[in-house]
Amino acid sequence: MYSTRLQVVCDPEFSEILIAEIGEVGFDTFLETETGFEAYVEGDGFDREHLNQLLEKYKEVQPLEFSLSQIPKKNWNEEWEKNVEPIVVDDRCLVRATFHVMEKKYPYEIIITPKMSFGTGHHQTTHLMISRQMKMDHQGKRAMDAGCGTAILSIMAHKLGATEIEAFDIDEWSVINGAENAELNDCSHVHIQQGKIDEVVLTGEFDIILANINKNILLAEMHQYASYLKKGGQLLLSGFFTDDIPDLKIEAAKFNLYELAHDERERWACLLLQKS
């Protein structure tokens, strides 16, 4: 049996958004490189026409080079582990894999099983979200994690005192991996479902909603986030560039969501909104 490998050369800061899009085409394993990333899928288990349309669309806004090839199957998780390093956010939160041994202790520690789901803490947007979460009051709160990936933000919410976290992702692998990570971090209050926000079972209102996805999805789902958010509740968004903040604020204002703060890190942004 073989795997299909897609090699993409692009601005590394653009990789996470493109990886999320390519994940919907059928590719399920990703390795970041110095020049972009590689994506893998078993056999021909991807939508070739959709992939071509997607890459052509992004070539119009971002210089891209890409190639497809067939290669023997490998243990991609083992390959991925070789390149994973622990990270520290604001000198307060350590994000590490099970095989990392750290001498220094931090107030918060998150262990993520390295299985290629989105959100290992290494991308700027995940770093921004965790940094801002540590400034928010989660104690006794009910939180939603939209597009949870590895469930890293759900785990952070639990460690900050949230007593109920509803998480979901469209990717089956992310749901499985997220549940494993929640168990690994003793986060019994995290519940994960598969599907989009309008497909999963959600009841009641939330004090906090976390969404680290991409600009287009955030804009499309803004009204749904607002409908689930309590009055005075907070919506924390990332997955977009600093230049995108005005568009998101305009859309958010339609649903009585207004900026409390925003953070920036190497052109990426994080936006905290409150429902008035």
C-alpha positions as CSV (number, residue, x, y, z in Angstrom):
1,M,0.0,0.0,0.0
2,Y,1.2,3.5,-0.7
3,S,0.5,7.0,0.6
4,T,-0.1,10.2,-1.5
5,R,2.1,13.0,-0.5
6,L,1.3,16.7,-1.2
7,Q,4.3,19.0,-0.8
8,V,3.4,22.7,-0.4
9,V,5.9,25.5,-0.4
10,C,4.4,28.7,1.1
11,D,4.9,31.3,3.8
12,P,5.1,29.2,7.0
13,E,2.8,31.7,8.7
14,F,0.2,30.8,6.1
15,S,0.5,27.1,6.7
16,E,-2.1,26.5,9.4
17,I,-5.0,28.1,7.4
18,L,-4.1,26.1,4.3
19,I,-3.7,22.9,6.3
20,A,-7.2,23.3,7.7
21,E,-8.6,23.7,4.2
22,I,-6.7,20.7,2.8
23,G,-7.9,18.6,5.7
24,E,-11.4,18.9,4.3
25,V,-10.2,17.5,1.0
26,G,-9.2,14.2,2.6
27,F,-5.6,14.6,3.7
28,D,-5.3,13.5,7.3
29,T,-1.6,13.7,8.3
30,F,0.5,16.9,8.2
31,L,4.2,17.6,8.8
32,E,5.4,21.2,8.9
33,T,8.6,22.0,7.1
34,E,10.9,25.1,7.0
35,T,9.4,26.1,3.6
36,G,5.7,25.1,4.3
37,F,4.3,21.7,5.0
38,E,3.6,18.2,3.6
39,A,0.2,16.5,3.7
40,Y,-0.4,12.7,3.5
41,V,-3.4,10.4,2.9
42,E,-3.6,6.7,2.4
43,G,-3.8,5.7,-1.2
44,D,-5.9,8.0,-3.3
45,G,-8.3,8.9,-0.6
46,F,-8.7,12.5,-1.4
47,D,-10.8,14.7,-3.7
48,R,-8.4,15.7,-6.5
49,E,-10.7,18.2,-8.2
50,H,-11.5,19.9,-4.9
51,L,-7.8,20.0,-4.1
52,N,-6.9,21.6,-7.4
53,Q,-9.7,24.2,-7.0
54,L,-8.5,25.0,-3.5
55,L,-4.8,25.4,-4.5
56,E,-5.6,27.6,-7.5
57,K,-7.8,29.8,-5.3
58,Y,-5.0,30.3,-2.8
59,K,-2.4,30.9,-5.4
60,E,-4.3,34.1,-6.2
61,V,-3.6,35.6,-2.8
62,Q,-0.4,33.8,-1.7
63,P,2.6,32.5,-3.6
64,L,2.4,28.7,-3.6
65,E,4.3,25.8,-5.1
66,F,2.9,22.3,-4.7
67,S,3.5,18.7,-6.0
68,L,1.8,15.3,-5.6
69,S,3.6,12.0,-5.4
70,Q,3.1,8.4,-4.3
71,I,5.4,7.0,-1.6
72,P,5.6,3.9,0.6
73,K,3.6,4.1,3.8
74,K,5.5,5.2,7.0
75,N,4.9,5.7,10.7
76,W,4.1,9.4,10.3
77,N,3.5,9.9,14.0
78,E,7.1,8.8,14.6
79,E,8.3,11.1,12.0
80,W,6.3,14.0,13.5
81,E,7.6,13.3,17.0
82,K,11.2,13.9,15.8
83,N,10.4,17.6,15.1
84,V,8.2,18.5,18.0
85,E,9.5,20.8,20.7
86,P,7.8,21.9,24.0
87,I,6.7,25.5,24.2
88,V,6.1,27.9,27.0
89,V,3.4,30.6,26.9
90,D,4.1,33.8,28.9
91,D,6.4,31.8,31.2
92,R,3.2,30.4,32.8
93,C,2.0,27.5,30.6
94,L,4.0,24.6,29.4
95,V,2.7,22.6,26.4
96,R,4.6,19.4,25.9
97,A,4.3,15.9,24.5
98,T,4.4,12.8,26.7
99,F,8.0,12.1,25.8
100,H,9.4,15.5,26.8
101,V,11.1,15.7,30.2
102,M,11.2,19.2,31.7
103,E,12.9,20.2,34.9
104,K,11.3,23.6,35.4
105,K,7.8,23.7,36.7
106,Y,5.1,26.1,35.5
107,P,1.7,27.1,36.9
108,Y,-0.1,25.3,34.1
109,E,1.0,22.2,32.1
110,I,-0.7,20.8,29.1
111,I,0.3,17.4,27.7
112,I,-0.6,16.9,24.0
113,T,-0.3,13.5,22.4
114,P,1.5,14.2,19.1
115,K,-0.9,12.8,16.5
116,M,-1.0,15.6,14.0
117,S,-4.4,17.1,15.0
118,F,-4.5,20.9,14.7
119,G,-3.4,22.9,17.8
120,T,-0.2,21.8,19.3
121,G,0.6,25.3,20.7
122,H,3.3,25.8,18.1
123,H,1.3,28.1,15.8
124,Q,1.0,31.7,16.6
125,T,-2.8,31.6,16.8
126,T,-2.8,28.8,19.5
127,H,-0.2,30.7,21.4
128,L,-2.3,33.9,21.3
129,M,-5.4,32.0,22.4
130,I,-3.7,30.4,25.4
131,S,-2.1,33.7,26.4
132,R,-5.4,35.5,26.4
133,Q,-7.2,32.7,28.1
134,M,-4.9,33.0,31.1
135,K,-6.1,36.6,31.5
136,M,-9.8,35.6,31.5
137,D,-11.9,34.4,34.4
138,H,-12.9,30.8,33.7
139,Q,-13.8,29.9,37.3
140,G,-17.1,28.0,37.4
141,K,-17.9,29.0,33.8
142,R,-19.4,27.1,30.9
143,A,-17.3,27.1,27.8
144,M,-17.5,26.1,24.1
145,D,-14.5,25.2,22.0
146,A,-15.5,25.4,18.3
147,G,-13.1,23.6,16.0
148,C,-11.3,22.1,18.9
149,G,-8.5,20.2,17.1
150,T,-6.3,18.6,19.8
151,A,-8.7,20.1,22.5
152,I,-5.8,22.2,23.8
153,L,-8.0,25.2,24.4
154,S,-10.6,23.0,26.2
155,I,-7.9,21.6,28.4
156,M,-6.7,25.1,29.2
157,A,-10.2,26.2,30.0
158,H,-10.6,23.2,32.4
159,K,-7.3,24.0,34.1
160,L,-8.4,27.6,34.6
161,G,-11.5,26.5,36.4
162,A,-14.3,26.0,33.8
163,T,-16.7,23.4,35.0
164,E,-18.3,22.4,31.7
165,I,-16.7,22.5,28.3
166,E,-18.5,21.5,25.1
167,A,-16.0,21.0,22.2
168,F,-16.5,19.9,18.6
169,D,-14.6,19.5,15.4
170,I,-15.6,18.3,11.9
171,D,-12.6,16.0,11.7
172,E,-13.0,12.5,13.2
173,W,-9.3,12.2,14.0
174,S,-9.4,15.4,15.9
175,V,-12.3,14.2,18.0
176,I,-10.5,11.0,18.8
177,N,-7.2,12.7,19.6
178,G,-9.0,15.5,21.5
179,A,-10.7,13.0,23.8
180,E,-7.4,11.2,24.4
181,N,-5.7,14.5,25.3
182,A,-8.5,15.5,27.6
183,E,-8.2,12.1,29.4
184,L,-4.4,12.5,29.5
185,N,-4.8,15.8,31.3
186,D,-7.5,14.6,33.7
187,C,-10.1,16.9,32.2
188,S,-13.3,15.2,33.1
189,H,-15.4,18.2,32.3
190,V,-14.5,18.2,28.5
191,H,-17.1,16.7,26.2
192,I,-16.2,16.4,22.5
193,Q,-18.5,15.8,19.5
194,Q,-18.0,15.5,15.7
195,G,-19.6,18.0,13.4
196,K,-20.1,21.7,12.7
197,I,-21.8,24.1,15.2
198,D,-25.2,23.5,13.5
199,E,-24.8,19.7,13.5
200,V,-23.7,18.9,17.1
201,V,-26.0,18.9,20.1
202,L,-25.6,22.1,22.2
203,T,-28.0,23.2,24.8
204,G,-28.3,26.4,26.9
205,E,-26.0,29.4,26.8
206,F,-22.2,29.7,27.4
207,D,-20.1,32.1,29.4
208,I,-17.1,31.7,27.1
209,I,-16.8,30.6,23.5
210,L,-13.4,29.8,22.0
211,A,-12.9,29.6,18.2
212,N,-9.5,29.3,16.6
213,I,-10.5,28.5,13.0
214,N,-10.1,30.9,10.1
215,K,-11.6,34.2,9.0
216,N,-14.2,32.9,6.6
217,I,-15.6,30.3,9.0
218,L,-15.6,32.8,11.9
219,L,-17.6,35.3,9.7
220,A,-20.0,32.7,8.6
221,E,-20.6,31.4,12.1
222,M,-20.6,34.7,14.0
223,H,-24.4,34.7,14.4
224,Q,-24.3,31.3,15.9
225,Y,-21.7,32.1,18.4
226,A,-23.7,35.1,19.4
227,S,-26.9,33.0,19.8
228,Y,-25.2,30.7,22.3
229,L,-23.3,33.4,24.2
230,K,-24.8,34.7,27.5
231,K,-25.3,38.5,27.8
232,G,-21.9,39.7,29.2
233,G,-20.3,36.5,27.9
234,Q,-17.0,36.6,26.1
235,L,-16.0,35.3,22.6
236,L,-12.3,34.7,21.9
237,L,-11.3,34.4,18.3
238,S,-8.1,33.6,16.4
239,G,-7.0,32.1,13.1
240,F,-6.7,35.3,11.1
241,F,-4.2,38.1,10.4
242,T,-4.2,41.5,12.0
243,D,-5.6,43.1,8.8
244,D,-8.7,41.0,9.2
245,I,-9.7,42.5,12.6
246,P,-11.9,45.3,11.1
247,D,-14.0,42.8,9.1
248,L,-14.5,40.6,12.1
249,K,-15.5,43.6,14.3
250,I,-18.0,44.8,11.7
251,E,-19.7,41.4,11.5
252,A,-19.6,40.9,15.3
253,A,-21.3,44.3,15.9
254,K,-24.3,43.1,14.0
255,F,-24.9,40.7,16.9
256,N,-24.0,43.0,19.8
257,L,-20.5,41.7,20.1
258,Y,-17.9,44.4,20.8
259,E,-14.1,44.4,21.3
260,L,-12.6,44.1,24.7
261,A,-9.1,43.5,23.6
262,H,-6.9,42.1,20.8
263,D,-3.4,40.7,20.7
264,E,-0.9,40.4,17.9
265,R,2.0,38.0,17.2
266,E,4.0,38.0,14.0
267,R,1.1,39.3,11.8
268,W,-1.5,36.9,13.4
269,A,-4.2,38.2,15.7
270,C,-6.5,37.2,18.5
271,L,-9.7,39.2,19.2
272,L,-11.7,39.2,22.5
273,L,-15.3,40.2,22.1
274,Q,-18.1,40.7,24.7
275,K,-21.9,40.4,24.2
276,S,-23.6,43.6,25.3
